[in-house]
């Protein structure tokens, strides 16, 4: 099973066992005005998710398998699914 680490402004803000779960970590940095387009366009925001082969690989400091660029639309979709 894969493991996903979530980044915002170059800092890890959360993680998840799948991409959908990881995207919900962006709720921690929800913009006050609600505009994910503006928040993601902010210089340095660079939202991305690093995918690892497993949680164990992450703990063992293995290199990520890929870095997934995150768009405002991806975040907005994940936020819409939260209760």
DSSP file (Angstrom, degrees, kcal/mol; ACC not computed):
  #  RESIDUE AA STRUCTURE BP1 BP2  ACC     N-H-->O    O-->H-N    N-H-->O    O-->H-N    TCO  KAPPA ALPHA  PHI   PSI    X-CA   Y-CA   Z-CA
    1    1 A X              0   0    0      0, 0.0    54,-0.4     0, 0.0    17,-0.1   0.000 360.0 360.0 360.0 137.4    0.0    0.0    0.0
    2    2 A X        -     0   0    0     15,-0.2     2,-0.3    52,-0.2    53,-0.2  -0.160 360.0-144.8 -75.8 172.0    1.3    3.5   -0.9
    3    3 A X  E     -A   52   0A   0     49,-1.7    49,-3.3    51,-0.2     2,-0.4  -0.996   8.5-156.6-140.4 139.0    1.9    6.4    1.4
    4    4 A X  E     -AB  51  16A   0     12,-2.6    12,-2.0    -2,-0.3     2,-0.4  -0.967   2.1-160.9-125.0 129.8    1.4   10.1    0.5
    5    5 A X  E     -AB  50  15A   0     45,-2.5    45,-2.7    -2,-0.4     2,-0.4  -0.938  16.6-142.1-111.6 131.5    3.0   13.1    2.2
    6    6 A X  E     -AB  49  14A   0      8,-2.8     7,-2.6    -2,-0.4     8,-0.9  -0.761  15.0-165.8-101.9 134.1    1.3   16.5    1.6
    7    7 A X  E     +AB  48  12A   0     41,-2.8    41,-1.4    -2,-0.4     2,-0.3  -0.932  13.7 173.2-123.7 144.5    3.2   19.8    1.2
    8    8 A X  E >  S- B   0  11A   0      3,-2.2     3,-1.8    -2,-0.4    38,-0.2  -0.959  80.2  -6.2-145.6 125.6    2.2   23.5    1.3
    9    9 A X  T 3  S-     0   0    0     36,-3.0    36,-0.2    -2,-0.3    37,-0.2   0.858 130.5 -57.8  52.8  38.5    4.8   26.3    1.1
   10   10 A X  T 3  S+     0   0    0     35,-0.5     2,-0.4    36,-0.3    -1,-0.3   0.474 116.0 109.6  77.3   2.5    7.5   23.7    1.2
   11   11 A X  E <  S-B    8   0A   0     -3,-1.8    -3,-2.2     2,-0.0     2,-0.4  -0.901  73.4-116.2-115.2 141.1    6.4   22.2    4.5
   12   12 A X  E     +B    7   0A   0     -2,-0.4    -5,-0.3    -5,-0.2     3,-0.1  -0.580  35.4 171.2 -70.3 127.8    4.8   18.9    5.2
   13   13 A X  E     -     0   0A   0     -7,-2.6     2,-0.3    -2,-0.4    -6,-0.2   0.451  57.8 -30.4-118.0  -4.9    1.3   19.5    6.5
   14   14 A X  E     -B    6   0A   0     -8,-0.9    -8,-2.8     2,-0.0    -1,-0.3  -0.986  51.4-138.1 173.7-174.8   -0.2   16.0    6.5
   15   15 A X  E     -B    5   0A   0     -2,-0.3     2,-0.3   -10,-0.3   -10,-0.2  -0.928  10.7-166.5-157.4 177.6   -0.3   12.6    5.0
   16   16 A X  E     -B    4   0A   0    -12,-2.0   -12,-2.6    -2,-0.3     3,-0.1  -0.984  34.6-119.2-169.2 162.0   -2.6    9.8    3.9
   17   17 A X  S    S+     0   0    0     -2,-0.3     2,-0.3   -14,-0.2   -15,-0.2   0.612 101.5  18.9 -84.1 -13.9   -2.9    6.2    2.8
   18   18 A X  S  > S-     0   0    0    -14,-0.1     4,-2.4     1,-0.1     5,-0.2  -0.940  88.3-100.4-147.2 170.4   -4.3    7.2   -0.5
   19   19 A X  H  > S+     0   0    0     -2,-0.3     4,-2.4     1,-0.2     5,-0.2   0.896 118.4  51.8 -62.6 -42.5   -4.5   10.3   -2.7
   20   20 A X  H  > S+     0   0    0      1,-0.2     4,-1.0     2,-0.2    -1,-0.2   0.921 111.9  46.4 -62.0 -44.0   -8.0   11.3   -1.7
   21   21 A X  H >4 S+     0   0    0      1,-0.2     3,-0.5     2,-0.2     4,-0.4   0.912 111.9  51.8 -63.5 -42.3   -7.2   11.1    2.0
   22   22 A X  H >< S+     0   0    0     -4,-2.4     3,-1.8     1,-0.2     4,-0.3   0.897 103.1  58.2 -62.7 -41.0   -4.0   13.0    1.5
   23   23 A X  H >< S+     0   0    0     -4,-2.4     3,-1.6     1,-0.3    -1,-0.2   0.800  93.8  66.8 -61.1 -28.4   -5.8   15.9   -0.3
   24   24 A X  G X< S+     0   0    0     -4,-1.0     3,-1.8    -3,-0.5    -1,-0.3   0.686  81.4  78.3 -68.4 -15.0   -8.0   16.4    2.7
   25   25 A X  G X  S+     0   0    0     -3,-1.8     3,-1.9    -4,-0.4    -1,-0.3   0.756  76.1  75.2 -62.6 -23.1   -4.9   17.6    4.6
   26   26 A X  G X  S+     0   0    0     -3,-1.6     3,-1.4    -4,-0.3    -1,-0.3   0.640  73.3  81.3 -66.4 -11.4   -5.3   20.9    2.8
   27   27 A X  G X  S+     0   0    0     -3,-1.8     3,-1.2     1,-0.3    -1,-0.3   0.792  81.8  66.1 -60.3 -26.2   -8.2   21.7    5.1
   28   28 A X  G <  S+     0   0    0     -3,-1.9    -1,-0.3     1,-0.3    -2,-0.2   0.745 108.8  35.6 -66.9 -23.5   -5.5   22.7    7.6
   29   29 A X  G <  S+     0   0    0     -3,-1.4    -1,-0.3    -4,-0.2    -2,-0.2   0.021  81.3 158.7-119.7  26.0   -4.5   25.6    5.4
   30   30 A X    <   -     0   0    0     -3,-1.2    -3,-0.1     1,-0.1     2,-0.1  -0.272  46.1-114.4 -53.4 127.4   -8.0   26.6    4.1
   31   31 A X    >   -     0   0    0      1,-0.1     3,-1.2     2,-0.1    -1,-0.1  -0.385  14.4-127.8 -67.2 143.7   -7.8   30.2    2.9
   32   32 A X  T 3  S+     0   0    0      1,-0.3    -1,-0.1     2,-0.1    -2,-0.1   0.858 110.9  47.3 -59.4 -37.2  -10.0   32.7    4.8
   33   33 A X  T 3  S-     0   0    0      2,-0.1    -1,-0.3     1,-0.0     3,-0.1   0.533 110.1-123.7 -85.0  -4.2  -11.7   33.9    1.6
   34   34 A X    <   +     0   0    0     -3,-1.2     2,-1.0     1,-0.2     3,-0.1   0.495  66.0 135.0  80.3   3.2  -12.3   30.4    0.4
   35   35 A X     >  +     0   0    0      1,-0.2     4,-2.2     2,-0.1    -1,-0.2  -0.737  26.9 175.7 -93.5 100.6  -10.4   30.8   -2.9
   36   36 A X  H  > S+     0   0    0     -2,-1.0     4,-2.8     2,-0.2     5,-0.2   0.824  81.1  61.6 -69.7 -30.1   -8.2   27.9   -3.6
   37   37 A X  H  > S+     0   0    0      2,-0.2     4,-1.3     1,-0.2    -1,-0.2   0.950 109.5  40.3 -59.4 -48.2   -7.3   29.4   -7.0
   38   38 A X  H  > S+     0   0    0      2,-0.2     4,-0.8     1,-0.2    -2,-0.2   0.914 115.4  51.4 -66.6 -42.9   -5.8   32.5   -5.3
   39   39 A X  H >< S+     0   0    0     -4,-2.2     3,-0.6     1,-0.2    -2,-0.2   0.904 111.9  46.2 -62.6 -41.8   -4.2   30.4   -2.5
   40   40 A X  H 3< S+     0   0    0     -4,-2.8     6,-0.4     1,-0.2    -1,-0.2   0.769 109.4  55.4 -72.7 -25.2   -2.5   28.1   -4.9
   41   41 A X  H 3< S+     0   0    0     -4,-1.3    -1,-0.2    -5,-0.2    -2,-0.2   0.609  80.5 114.9 -81.4 -12.3   -1.3   31.0   -7.1
   42   42 A X  S X< S-     0   0    0     -4,-0.8     3,-2.4    -3,-0.6     4,-0.4  -0.374  83.7 -99.5 -59.2 130.4    0.4   32.6   -4.1
   43   43 A X  T 3  S+     0   0    0      1,-0.3    -1,-0.1     2,-0.1    -2,-0.1  -0.288 107.8  14.4 -55.0 128.7    4.2   32.6   -4.7
   44   44 A X  T 3  S+     0   0    0     -4,-0.1    -1,-0.3    -3,-0.1   -35,-0.1   0.306  90.4 112.4  91.0  -9.1    5.8   29.7   -2.9
   45   45 A X    <   +     0   0    0     -3,-2.4   -36,-3.0   -36,-0.2   -35,-0.5   0.962  38.4 164.5 -60.7 -50.5    2.6   27.8   -2.2
   46   46 A X        -     0   0    0     -4,-0.4   -36,-0.3    -6,-0.4     2,-0.1   0.824  25.5-155.9  37.1  57.9    3.6   25.0   -4.5
   47   47 A X        +     0   0    0     23,-0.2    23,-2.3    -7,-0.2     2,-0.3  -0.413  28.6 149.7 -64.4 131.9    1.1   22.5   -3.3
   48   48 A X  E     -AC   7  69A   0    -41,-1.4   -41,-2.8    21,-0.2     2,-0.4  -0.980  37.2-138.6-155.9 164.2    2.3   18.9   -4.0
   49   49 A X  E     -AC   6  68A   0     19,-2.1    19,-3.7    -2,-0.3     2,-0.5  -0.998  13.1-146.1-130.5 131.3    2.1   15.4   -2.7
   50   50 A X  E     -AC   5  67A   0    -45,-2.7   -45,-2.5    -2,-0.4     2,-0.5  -0.854  14.3-149.7 -97.7 129.1    5.0   13.0   -2.6
   51   51 A X  E     -AC   4  66A   0     15,-2.7    14,-3.2    -2,-0.5    15,-1.2  -0.863  13.4-171.5-102.9 129.4    4.1    9.3   -3.2
   52   52 A X  E     -A    3   0A   0    -49,-3.3   -49,-1.7    -2,-0.5    12,-0.1  -0.794  35.1-115.6-113.8 158.4    6.1    6.6   -1.5
   53   53 A X  S    S-     0   0    0     -2,-0.3     2,-0.3   -51,-0.2    -1,-0.1   0.852  91.4 -22.3 -61.3 -35.2    5.9    2.9   -2.0
   54   54 A X     >  -     0   0    0    -52,-0.2     4,-2.0   -51,-0.1   -51,-0.2  -0.971  66.5 -96.6-164.4 168.9    4.7    2.3    1.5
   55   55 A X  H  > S+     0   0    0    -54,-0.4     4,-2.7    -2,-0.3     5,-0.2   0.885 124.6  55.0 -62.4 -38.2    4.7    3.9    5.0
   56   56 A X  H  > S+     0   0    0      2,-0.2     4,-2.0     1,-0.2    -1,-0.2   0.898 105.5  51.3 -62.4 -40.9    7.7    1.8    5.8
   57   57 A X  H  4>S+     0   0    0      2,-0.2     5,-2.8     1,-0.2    -1,-0.2   0.906 110.2  50.1 -62.5 -41.3    9.6    3.2    2.8
   58   58 A X  H ><5S+     0   0    0     -4,-2.0     3,-1.8     1,-0.2    -2,-0.2   0.940 111.1  48.2 -60.8 -48.3    8.7    6.7    4.0
   59   59 A X  H 3<5S+     0   0    0     -4,-2.7    -1,-0.2     1,-0.3    -2,-0.2   0.827 108.0  55.7 -62.6 -31.4   10.0    5.8    7.5
   60   60 A X  T 3<5S-     0   0    0     -4,-2.0    -1,-0.3    -5,-0.2    -2,-0.2   0.330 116.8-115.8 -83.4   8.2   13.2    4.4    6.0
   61   61 A X  T < 5 +     0   0    0     -3,-1.8    -3,-0.2     1,-0.2    -2,-0.1   0.805  55.0 167.9  61.0  32.5   13.8    7.7    4.2
   62   62 A X      < -     0   0    0     -5,-2.8    -1,-0.2    -6,-0.2     2,-0.1  -0.385  43.5 -95.2 -69.3 154.4   13.4    6.1    0.8
   63   63 A X        -     0   0    0      1,-0.1    -1,-0.1    -2,-0.1     2,-0.0  -0.401  46.1-101.3 -66.9 147.9   13.1    8.5   -2.2
   64   64 A X        -     0   0    0      1,-0.1   -12,-0.3   -12,-0.1     3,-0.1  -0.360  18.4-135.6 -67.4 152.6    9.6    9.2   -3.3
   65   65 A X  S    S-     0   0    0    -14,-3.2     2,-0.3     1,-0.3   -13,-0.2   0.831  81.6 -15.3 -75.9 -34.1    8.3    7.4   -6.3
   66   66 A X  E     -C   51   0A   0    -15,-1.2   -15,-2.7     2,-0.0     2,-0.5  -0.982  56.6-127.4-162.1 159.5    6.8   10.6   -7.7
   67   67 A X  E     -C   50   0A   0     -2,-0.3     2,-0.6   -17,-0.2   -17,-0.2  -0.980  25.9-153.0-113.8 122.9    5.9   14.1   -6.8
   68   68 A X  E     -C   49   0A   0    -19,-3.7   -19,-2.1    -2,-0.5     2,-0.2  -0.852  10.9-135.9-100.7 114.8    2.3   15.0   -7.8
   69   69 A X  E     -C   48   0A   0     -2,-0.6     2,-0.5   -21,-0.2   -21,-0.2  -0.510  22.0-142.8 -66.5 135.5    1.6   18.6   -8.5
   70   70 A X        -     0   0    0    -23,-2.3     2,-0.2    -2,-0.2   -23,-0.2  -0.869  11.5-154.9-106.4 132.6   -1.7   19.6   -6.8
   71   71 A X     >  -     0   0    0     -2,-0.5     4,-1.9     1,-0.1     5,-0.2  -0.616  29.5-113.2-100.7 162.5   -4.1   22.0   -8.4
   72   72 A X  H  > S+     0   0    0      1,-0.2     4,-2.9    -2,-0.2     5,-0.2   0.870 118.5  56.6 -59.6 -37.3   -6.8   24.2   -6.9
   73   73 A X  H  > S+     0   0    0      1,-0.2     4,-2.2     2,-0.2    -1,-0.2   0.886 104.5  51.6 -64.0 -39.2   -9.4   22.1   -8.5
   74   74 A X  H  > S+     0   0    0      2,-0.2     4,-1.9     1,-0.2    -1,-0.2   0.921 113.3  44.7 -62.7 -43.8   -8.1   18.9   -6.8
   75   75 A X  H  X S+     0   0    0     -4,-1.9     4,-2.7     2,-0.2     5,-0.2   0.939 112.1  51.1 -66.9 -46.8   -8.1   20.6   -3.4
   76   76 A X  H  X S+     0   0    0     -4,-2.9     4,-1.9     1,-0.2    -1,-0.2   0.890 109.8  50.8 -58.8 -40.4  -11.6   22.1   -3.9
   77   77 A X  H  X S+     0   0    0     -4,-2.2     4,-0.8    -5,-0.2    -1,-0.2   0.913 111.3  47.7 -63.9 -43.0  -13.0   18.7   -4.9
   78   78 A X  H >< S+     0   0    0     -4,-1.9     3,-0.7     1,-0.2     4,-0.4   0.893 111.0  51.3 -64.9 -39.9  -11.4   17.0   -1.8
   79   79 A X  H >< S+     0   0    0     -4,-2.7     3,-1.1     1,-0.2    -1,-0.2   0.850 103.7  59.0 -66.1 -33.9  -12.9   19.8    0.4
   80   80 A X  H 3< S+     0   0    0     -4,-1.9    -1,-0.2     1,-0.2    -2,-0.2   0.741 102.7  54.2 -66.8 -22.5  -16.3   19.3   -1.1
   81   81 A X  T << S+     0   0    0     -4,-0.8    -1,-0.2    -3,-0.7    -2,-0.2   0.545  86.2 101.6 -90.3  -7.8  -16.3   15.7    0.1
   82   82 A X    <         0   0    0     -3,-1.1    -3,-0.0    -4,-0.4     0, 0.0  -0.470 360.0 360.0 -75.0 148.4  -15.5   16.5    3.7
   83   83 A X              0   0    0     -2,-0.1    -1,-0.1     0, 0.0    -3,-0.1   0.516 360.0 360.0 -68.9 360.0  -18.4   16.4    6.1
